[in-house]
Structures are given as C-alpha cells and as structure tokens.
Amino acid sequence: MPELRTDRLVLRGWRESDLGPWAAMNADPQVREYFPDVLTRERSEASAARFQTELERRGWGWWAVEVKETGQFIGFTGLDPVDDDMPFTGVEAGWRLARPAWGHGYATEAARAVLAYGFEHLALPEILAITAAGNLRSQAVMHRLGMTRDPSDDFDDPALPEGPLRRSVVYRLLAEGPHWGSSAGCRCR
C-alpha cells in the first residue's frame, strides 16, 4: 500500500491512534453538515476498518491524512469506485477534514496528491468528485483542482432521503484535460 507525501501532508494507512480523532470529527455536526447524520464512535471505527481493508486489498482507497510537521491526524482523502446505485460509473475523489484543519489548503493539497496517484499510477482516464449541491466549500476545492461541472450531470442521490441533501452535483477531471497540477510536490512510496 503506497504512502503519499506532499510538502505538508502524509496520506497513509489507518492507525489505532486515528480512531479517537476520526470519531470526534464524525460526531461534529459542522463536519457532517452535508451528510444525513453524525456518526457514533462504533460507526466511525467500522468505517476506518473498511478503509484500511480496502487500502490493503487494492493498494488505494481512502487514506488517513496527517500533518507532516506534527504527525496530527486531520481527516481523510482518497479515491473509491462510485457506488453501484449511482446513475454513472467511475472513480471518485473525496476528502473530509476536521474543522481545525479547514482554511489551510490541506483539502486541495491532499486531493492533488490522490489525483496524481489516480492518473499517473492507476492510469484512470477520468476522476469524479460528488457532493451535495449546497456544499460550496467542497465545490470550491473542486474548482481549485481544475474540475468542471455540467449541470446536466446533477442528480438526486438514491441513497439519501428526500430533502435538501439529496440533490448532488458531479465534477469531472480528465487525465488529458486542463492541467490539474501534476505530482510535483507529491511523492508516492
């Protein structure tokens, strides 16, 4: 399983020491604003275990993110095949950070590393990013990454109940599309 490094971040496998901060992050209503609910500690731990299993099985997936200088766990980022019940197929990039990590450019930096990995090591022709229509913070990251949105791709997420979170937007980035930021500053090992 590769570890990805940027100038400020390490994207790595999950550790036992990540579980407390991961659970606290998933219990924060602001972090989970665009999800149907907050997660219990048990559900958070189960998700981290699934993420680690996928990393070990495939060699890629949802990596834990830590700040290189301090070793502090701040969230996750990665790549994952789109769920089967979606109206499209492909591989999705995603990220979620604890509130104290917001506003430092970490989500964009981490996402650039996984885009580089997806395009350069997995030879993906395209990477998607999906979020609730109201999640403007994540959409701003998508814009910074050079991703584009076609409103005709917007959809109602079948996994979500009726309500304001159900309408979702899809951003796309082609491997040979606009310059997304190469792996400069990202080292995979």
N, C-alpha and C positions, 0 to 999 in steps of 0.2 A: 504494500500500500504506500503510495508516494506521500511525501510531506511537501507542501507547497510553502514557499517563503517569499515574502515581498520585502520592501525596505523596512516596514514597521510591524509586519504580522507573520505569524506562523499558522498555517492551516494543517491540522494534524488529526490523528485518531483521537477518540474519546477516552478520557481517563475517569477514574473513580472520583477524583477531586473536582471534576466538572459538574457532577450531578447536583450539588447544592446550589451553585450559581445558576445552572440551567433551570432548575425547578423554580428558583426565585424569579428568574426572568419570565418564565411561562405563567407565573401567578400574577404578574404585573398587568393590570387592565390596560395600561397605555401601550405596552409592547404587544398585547393581544387585541388591540382595538379593531383590527380588520379580520379577526377570527371569531367564530361563533361563541367561544367561551375561553376562560382561562383554564390552565391545566393543573390537575393535582400533582403532587410530587410523584405519585406512582405512575401516572401517565407520562410525565416528563422523563422519568427514568426508563420507562419502556421505550420511548421514542429514541433516546440516546443509545440504548442497547440495539435497536433495529438499525440505527445509522452506522454503528460500529460494525455490525454483522455485514451490512452491505458494502462498507469500505473494504473489509477483509475479503469478501466474496468476489466483488467486481474490480477492486482496486481504485474505485472512485465513488463518489456519492456526496453525502453531507458531512463535511469536515468541521471539527471544532475549531474555533478561531481564538488565538491568544495574541496579546500584545508582546512582541519580541522582547522589548526592553524590560518589562516587568514580569512576564510569564502569566499575566492575568487573563483568565478566560473571559471573553466578551460576547460570545454567541456562536453562530454557525453560518456557513455558506457552502454552496456546492452545486452539484448537478444531479439530476434524477430524471429517469424517464417519466413522461407525462402519464398521469393516471389513465387507466383503460376507459373510464366513463366520460372522458373529455371529448369534445367534438373535433379533435385534431390529435395528431401524434407528434412525437419529437422528444427532445431532451430539454428540460427546464433548468435554468439557473435560478438560484434563490439565496436569500440571506435573512437573518434576523439577529439583531444585536440588543444587548441590554441598554436601557436608557442612558446610563452614564457614558456609553460609547457613541451615542448619537452626536452628529455635528462635527466629527473629526475626520471625515473622509474614509473611515475604515470600511464601510459597506462597499463603496466604489472600488477601493484598493483590493479588497478580498475578491470581489466579483471579477475584476480584471484578471486576477490570477486563475480563477476557475474557467473563465472564457479562454484564456491562453491554453490551459490544460485541455479543454474540450476540443478546441480547434487544432492544436499542434500535436497532441498525444493521442486523442481519440479520433481525430480526423472527421469530426462532426461537420456536416455541411451547413448547419444552422443551429442556433441555440435560442430558445424562447425564454421569456420571463412573464409570469402571470401574477396579477394582483387584483384586489378589489378596485372597482372604478374610483372609489373615493380615496384610495391610498396614494396621495400625491407625493409623499416622501419617497416611497419606493419607485414611483414613476419618475421622479427627478433623478434617481440613481440610474434608471434605465436610459434616460436621455443622456446622462453623462457618459454612459458606456457606448453611445452611438446607436442604441437600439431604436427601432421605429415601430410605430403603431398604425395599423389600418383599422379604422373603426368598424369595418365590415367583419373583422375577426372577433369583436366583442361578443360575449356570450353570458348566459346565466349558468353559473356553476351548479351542476346537478347534485353535488354533494352537500350543498348548503340549502337551508330552508328559505322560503320566501322572505324578502326583507332587503334592507339596504346593502348587505354584504354579498348578496347573490350575484349582482352584475359584476362581471370581471372583464378585464382588458388583457390583451396579449401583445407583447412587444417581441420583435424578432431581430436577430442579427445573423447575417450570412457570413460564412467564413471568408468569402471573397468580396464582401460588401465594403461599406465605408470603413476606414481604419478604426478599429476598436481599441487599439492600444495593444501592441504586441507583448510578448512575455518579458520585455525589458523590465528589469526590477523584480521579476518573478523567477524563482529557482525551484525546480522540481527535483526531488531526490528520493 
